[in-house]
Amino acid sequence: MNLRAVAAFDDNYIWWWQEGSDVVVVDPGEATPVLDLLHATQTHLRAILVTHHHPDHVGGVAILRERFGCPVWGPARETIPEPFEPVFAGVSFSLLGQKVEVLDVPGHTAGHVAYLWQAGQEDPVLFCGDTLFVGGCGRLFEGTAAQMLASLDRLAELPGPTLVCCAHEYTLSNLRFACHVDPDNAVLQAHLAQCQQWRAEQRPTLPGRIELERQINPFLRSRQPAIRQALQTRSEATALHSDADHWGALRAWKNDFR
């Protein structure tokens, strides 16, 4: 798979999957970067994948579909620019000769989905929108802490080499928060230093990998003793009982972190 993170807006990425002269794009919040790259590479847009309904993920869908007549796949339980092929967990379909599997990952939005590509000896690829970020996760706009925790648990179970193709360049902010919560995590500190170097060179920090996220991402590690201790210390006046309680407290902490 030929992958490219195409910059859009201030910190969005539109994922570009190319096989030969054929292209699939994921979450085109605006059309212009896609149109410019198609022209520059003399390639053809064959399909669009959408993970959720937010404008910075669907804003370019109508223009691209009208220009190229390509199919659009999107979450069945969300309002996506019509017409589109509704998908939900367990659905799979073929794109560019490869099988794509749909995963339900609600939390950031009520009907958020992710797309998983697995083929042969290549590393699996996960297009996860705003559910999982490198070192972080999306805010809870429509779902609950329990839903988001279940979604992240599902993604954490994917094979370690799985590439995490999320939709925003939030990595440095996420990793700074993670270091605040988990200051003794040497792997985390090393990855922050690496990502700072990449950004200084104007390179993306993406894609990530599931195996690294299991080690550095506090939202995948909210059951770990170090994270629990940090949460208990910060939430002395708040009773935290369930896994979802702890995860929700962690998300609220991140919301306020500067």
C-alpha positions, 0 to 999 in steps of 0.5 A: 500500500502506498500511503500519504498523509495529505495536509488540510486546514491547520492540522487535519490529514486526508489519507491517500491510499494509492495502487498504481494510478488509482487512489482512495482518500479517507476523510476529505474535509476539503477538496482542493488538496486532493484535486491538486495532488491528483493533478500533480500525480496524474492519478484517478480517484476511485473511492472515498471513505468517511469515518464520521460526520464532522465537517472537517472530515466530509467538507470535500466529499460532494465536490470530489464525488461530483467531479469523479463519480466515485462511490462513498462509504460512510457510517450508517448511523450518521448523516453523511453527504448523500448518496453514500454506501452505509457501513457498520461493524462486520461489513467488508468490501473490496477496494483497489483489489484489497479487502477493507473491514469496517469496525464500529468505534463510537465515542467521539461521535455516536456512529464513528467507524474505522476501516481496517486493511489487511493483506498478505505480508504487509502491515495492517493499516487502520484508518481511525479518524478521530477515535485514536490518535498517537498518544491520545484520543478524540474528545467525547462529543456524542458518546460516553466514556464507556463507549470510547473505552470499549472502542479503544480496547477493540483497537488495542487488540489489533496486531502490533504492527498495525499502522494507525492513520488518524486524522489530526496532527495532535501528537506533540500536545498528546505526548506532553499530556501523556508525560505529565500523567506518566512521567516515568515512562521512558518509551514515552519520553523517547517518542516525544523527543523523536516526534519533536524532531520530526515536527521541527523538520516539518514531517508528519508524526503519523502513522503510528503503530498499535504496538507503540500506542500500547506502551505510550498512550494513557487512554489505552493504559487507563487500567495501569497502576501508574495511570490509576495512581495519577488519577486518584491523586488528582481526583481526591474529591471524586469517587472513581470506581469503574474502568469507565470512571477512571477513563472519563476522569483521564479524558476530562483531565486532558480537556483542561490540560494546557 
